[in-house]
Amino acid sequence: MVKKTCLCLVCGICLLLLGGCWDSTNIEDRGFIIGVAIDMADGSERTSKGNFEVSLTNQLVIPAGDSPAQQEGTGSKQEAYKNITGTGDSIFTISHQLDTRTSKQPYYEHIKVVLVSEEVVKHKQLFSSIMDIFLRDPEMRRNIKVVITKGKAKKYLSFNAGEGNQLPAIYINQILENTLQSKRTIKPVRLGKVHEFLLGNDSFAIPVASMAENSIDFSGVAVFHGYNNTFVGMLDPAETMGLNLTTGSVEGGGVEFKISDRLMSFEIQDSRGKVKVDTSNSDKVKLQVKITVEGRIDEMFGDKRLLREGYIDAMEKRISEKIKTLVERSITKSQKELNADVFGFGTYLYNHDYHHWEKHLKPNWEQGRKLFANGQVDVSVKTILRSFGTTDRTKVLHKN
């Protein structure tokens, strides 16, 4: 009797194991979404629920065997993706609307980029509301890149790169990876970081994309107040360069400068910054930003010998002046126009003197008395030239 009972139990377990996953979906039935674009709906006005109508575009991959050309055996070239657009007053509603317009079951775990148009973020707190569903959905991976676009976001998902890559979302993702060494924008901001931004009180920045006739350019950033998650403006490429140099977020890239009316390019190989603070006067915070950069000369025009006496010091001075100008321009824009501390000065003050920050500075840093906007920031830059590449220009040209 015991043996029969054990045998039945073993058979039952085996049957359960052989049953497989009851809620599994065949890969052929999945609709892989790799990019999302969010815009304001055309002629959008507030709905009866008090929300604005927005437009959601999903980019789905079309497997080769599913393309019309493959099915008909014509062999003609077809797009490897399909963009589906819907409108509504919430992303949740639109997503379910789009589900009925494809035979594939939407699958979101392979999304590479979420593109949000500048028009959307200009509406107060609409950006944080739209991001909510991406942060809550367990299918959304935290490494999805988030980008603000100039112009309609959905146009970027139809961009033809002309590089044999027919998937615009993948192309945009790859370009973002290539911007890691560019000082004209910041490092890609991922969904997990956006979550931190929206939960915190510090002002933050997100990369901006613009579209030319034959290219997509990532330069500049969109700036948001952290205390209310509201868009306040943008830093252009030069101002973003100043931001990166201040925060030490530079991994390569160059600075052009002139000396003796000759253009040169300086490649930054290392940068670091130190901040000193004087809070003795709570109405006028003083910050000293000291930046040190190291690098090499990558390119020069003219016939000067770089190793001649005094020339290195002169070049270092010119580079320091150029970097100081960029940093001061960025800080001035952030103080006087945006009133947004994207440099992390508030975090430094928090770590420097927690009690004084909490009691006197924090409530009035970007609000109240606006201590950040009215603060005094002094910038100094030290440049160290480490090398000149593999050659010193030694040939002196003589005029006829």
N, C-alpha and C positions, 0 to 999 in steps of 0.2 A: 504494500500500500504506500509506504514511504517512498519507494523507488518510483512508483507511478506519479506520485505528487511532484517529486523532484523533476521527472521527465517533462511533465506538463508545464512546470514553471520555466524550465530551460527553453522549451519550444515557444512559450509565450514571449519570453524576452527576445528570442531570435526573430520572431515575427515583427515585434516592435522596431528592432534594429533594421530589418529589411524594408520597413515601410517608407524610409527616407523622410525628408522634410515635407511636412504637409503644406507649408506656405511658400515653397520654393518657386522661382520663376526661371524658365529657360532663358539662356542668354540671348537667343534669337528673338525673344519677345520683349526684350528691354529696349527702351529708347534712351540712349546715353546722352545726357545734356552736358555740354562742356563749357557753355558760356551763357551768361544772363545779362540783359540790358534793361535798365529801368528809366523811363522818360515820363514827362507829363503827357497826359492824353491831349490830343488836339482839341483846342477850345475848352480845356478843363476848367470846371467850376466846382464849387463845393456841392457835394451831394446832400440828400436829405439827412444823411447820417452825420453831416458836418465834416466829411473827409473830401479830399481832392481826388479826382479820377486820375489814375496813373496808367501807364502802358508797360507791359511786361513782354519781353522778347526772349524766348528760349532758343538756343542753337543746339540742334540734335545732329548726331553723326548718322550718316546713311551708309551702312555696310555696302561693299561693292556688289554683292549678290542681290541687294534689294533695289539697286538703281534701275529706273525704267529702261535704260540702254542695255543693261546686262540681262534683264528679263526678256527683252525683245530680241536680244542677240545682235543688235546693230553695232555694238562696239564703239558708239560715239561717246564723247567725253561728257560726263555729267558732274554736277556739283557733288562734293562728298558730304555736304551738310544741308540742313533745312532749317530755316528760321520761322518760328511760329509766334505771332504777336496777338495779344489780347488786352482788353482794357477793363478797368473796374476800380472800385474804391479800396481794395485791399489785395495784397499779393496772394493771400490764401484763396480768395475768390477767383482771381484770374487763373491761378495754377490749376484749379479744378475745371475751369472753363477750357483751358488748353488741353487737359487730359482727354477730352472728347473729340479732339481734332487730330489725333494720331492713333494708329492701330497698335503702337508700342506702349508699354507701360513705362512712364517717365522714371528715370533713375538719376539721382542727383549727386551721387558720391564721386563723380568724376569731373565736377565743375572746376574749371581753372580760374576763371575771372568773373567778377560781378562789376558791371559798368553802370555807374549812376550819373545821369546828366547834370550839368551845372544848374539847369533850370529847376530840377527837383530839389537840390540842396539849398537853393535860395529861399524856399518856403520854410518858415520857422519850424524846426524840430521834425520835419518830414523825413529827413535822412535817417534819424534814429528810429523812427517808427517803421520805416521800410526795412531796415536792417534786422528788426526784431525776429521775423520769421526765419531768417537765415541763421540766427543765433540759437533759436529754440529747436529747430529741426535736427533730429539725431543723424539724418543722412548727410548733413552738411559738414564737410571737413574743415578744420580750423586753419588749414593752410591756403584756403581760397584767397586770391588776391583781390583787393577792392580798389577801384580806380574811379576818379571823377573825370567826366569827359566834357570838353567844350563842344557844344552842338549836340545833336541827338545821339544818344548812346547806341541805339540800334543800328545806326549807320556803320559803326565800327565792326559789328558782327557780319557785315557784308563786304568788308574791305578785301580787295584782291591784292595780296602781297606780291604776286608775280615771281615768287621764288620756288615754285613747284609745291607750295604748301597751300592746300585748298581749304584749310580750316582756320578761319580768322581768329577764333578764340585761342587756339594753340599758338598762332603767330604772335598775338598780343602777349600771351604768357611768356613766350621766349624773349620778346623784346624787353619785357620787364626784368627778366633775369639778367639781360645784358646791361641794364642801367645800374648795376651794382657799383660800377666804377665811375659813374657819372656824378658830377657835383651839381648838375643843373636840376636834379630832382633828388628825392630821398629814396631810401631803400624801399622795396615793395612792402606795402602794408597788408597784412593778412587778416582774415576774418577774426582769428583769436585776438589779435592786437586791437582791432576795432571794438571788440567786446570790452577789453580793458579800458579803452578810451571812453566808451559810453557809460561805464560804471564809475569812472573817476571824475575828478574835478579839474584836472589840468587841461589846458588848451592843447590841441593836437593838429597834426597836418596829414593830409592824404595826397598821394601823387595825382597829377593832372595830365590827361592825354589830350592832344590836339591832332587834327587830321589835315595833312596837306594833300596835294593831288596824288602823289605817288608814295606817301609814307605816313606812318603814325609816329608822332613825336611825344616823348614823355619828358616834360620840362616844367618846372614850377610846381607849386603845391596849393591845395585848398586848405584854408585855416578855419578851425572851429573853436568856439569857446567851450571849454570843458564843463563849466558849471551848469550850462543849459543845452549843450550839444547843438548849438546854433552856428551855422556858417556865417563868417564875418568878412571873408575876402580871400584874395590870393597873393602869394609871393611869386614874382616872375623868376625866370631862370637865374639871373644875377643875384637876386635877393635870396633865392634858395641856396645858391652857392655860399653866400654869407652865413646862412643858417647852418649848413653842414660844417663849415670851418669853425664856427663857434662851438658846436656840440662835439666836434671831433669825429663826425660821421663821414670821414673821407677815406675811401679805399682806392687810391689812384686818381687819375684825372689831372688836368693841367691848368695852369694860369698863364695867360699871355701878358707880357709887359714890354715896355719900350725903354731902351737905353741908348743914348747917342743917336736917337732917331732910327734905331734898328729894332725890329720886332724879334722877340725871343719867346720860347715856350718853356715853362718850368713845370716838371712833373712832380706832384706831391707823392712822396713815398711813405710819409708818416706825419701825423698831426696830432697835437694834444693841446688841451686847454686847461687853465686853472682859473678859478673864480675866488676873489676876495670880496668880503662884504663889510659894510659899515652901516649898522642899524641904530647908531646912537641917536639919530633924529628919525623918529618913526614916520614923520611926514615927508622925508626926503631920503629914501634908501639910496646908498651909493654902492655900485658894483664895479669891481675892476676885473676885466677879462684879459688874461694873458695867454696868447696863442703862440705855440712854437710849431713851425713846419720844417720838415727836412725833405730834400729831394735832389733832383738833378736837372741839368739843362738838356732838353730833348731836341730843340731845334733853334737855329739862329739864322739871321740874315745879315750879310755884310762880311767884312774881312778882318774883324778885330780878333786879337789873340786873347782868349779868355783867361789865360794864366799870367797876363801882364800885371804888374804891381798896381794894387788898388782897385782893379777891375772887379774882383770877386766881391769886395765890400760894397762897391757901387751897385752890383746886380742884386745882392741880398737886400740892400736898402730899397731898391725899386720894387722888388717882389713884396716886401713887407708893406710898402705903401699901398700897393694894389690890393693886397688881401685886407688891409685895414679898411680901405674904402668900401669894399664889398660887405664886410661885416657890419660896419657902421650904417650902411644903407639898409641892410636887413633889419637891424635893431630899431632904427628910426621908423621904418615902415610899420613894424610890429607894435611899437609904442604909440605913435601918433595917429596912425590910420586904423589899425586893427584892434589895438588895446588887447593883444593876445600874446601871452608868454609861451611861445612854442620852443623856447630855448632851455626850459627846465630850470630857470633861475629860482622859481618858487620852491622846487624840490630841493635845491641847494640850501635855501634859507630854512626849510623844514629840517634838514639834516644838521645844519649849522647851529641853530638855536630853536629847538622845538617849541619851548614854552612861549618865547617871544613871538614866533611865527603864529602859533595858534591864537594867542590873545590879541595881538596888535596888527599883524600883517595880513594873515589869511583872509579875514572878512573884507579887507579893503584892497586886496592885491589887484584884481581886475574889476571889482565892483566898488561901491562906496566911494572912498577917496581916490581910487584908481592909482595906487602907489606904483604899480609897474609902469604905467604910462607916464607918470611924473618923476620916475626915478632917474638917477644919473648913472649912466653906464660909460665907463672909460675903457677904451680898447688899446692894447699894445700888441705888436706882432714881432716875433723874432724868426728870421729865416736862416737856415743852415744849408749851404750848398755842399752836397756830399760828392758829386761827380759831374762830369761833363760828357758822359757817354764814352765812346771809344776813341774820340779824337779831340784835339785842340786845333782851331783854325789858325794855321801858321802862315799861310800865304798872304802877303800884303799886296793888294792891287794898286797900281799906280795909274794916275790919270795921264792920258796922252797930251 
